[in-house]
Amino acid sequence: MGKSLNQIVSYNEDLHAAAVLELINADRLIGQPYCDLSMLRLAQSGRSEVDSGWWMELKSPVIEVLERGSKVLGVISYAEHQNGEIAHLLWLHARENDDAISALVDKFLSSTTAPTIQAFQFATALTSGLEALPVAARPSTHATLVGKGFSATDLWRYMHFTTPSRELSTQESAIIKVDESVHGWRISAQEGNREIGFVSAGSLFQGIGVIWLIEVEREYRGQGVGRKLLGTAIKQLRSHGAGEIILYVDDDDRVPGSERNRTAANRLYDTVGFKEIDRLFSYDFKR
């Protein structure tokens, strides 16, 4: 790319906002909200309703755009950790143009002296909890990072649901409590006074609901408790206007019998009717 034609400049809302929103929404996954100016401003301020604790540990994010004349070719946001030891590539959008992605990543790498670099590690305000890079939808971004020496880690399944594959059972006498932390509910199954399982669901936005977490006590697993809790959560979300539902499975531990193994959860989501849309990767780079 000719240096005389392209330049990377600081983001200016008056000049760049419309084009940047187009770039962000061009990469939108099914089940994700359309990004608007309020979401972009929240990301610019270094805040997010998801992973909020991580954001508090960062310095103010930088947003830069790659432009040719008045045309915006790409946008990147990055920030350093407060201690200066880690720099984070937070988000990047360039219509999967190899040259644009490469130029933006190079600018990011040259802008920090941090010994550890991380990319796509936690959720931004531009999405509904999308913590990492969807590699099937973003192959050029993935290939560019790997080509520049980043190690890639396959961590999550991103799944989407609109119609159940069968009639969903629900949890009788479920206890449903408002949970402001997820803008939704904590739905519990009880045996006597003991909670034997729960599901966290909510974040209704633009008609999209999120299943954040399902946990069942070990001795009650395999008895249908998780399936009934999931059915109850789906019913609750739909009754409050969710036309589609998403979830993320932290599929990083595949050791049978381990506490974090998600084999049973994956089987449950598959049989209920959730469809895997993409796999989510995060990235690390050591100087």
Summary of the structure (lengths in Angstrom):
residues: 287
radius of gyration: 20.5
end to end distance: 25.9
largest distance: 72.4
contacts: 906
relative contact order: 0.15
helix: 28%
strand: 36%
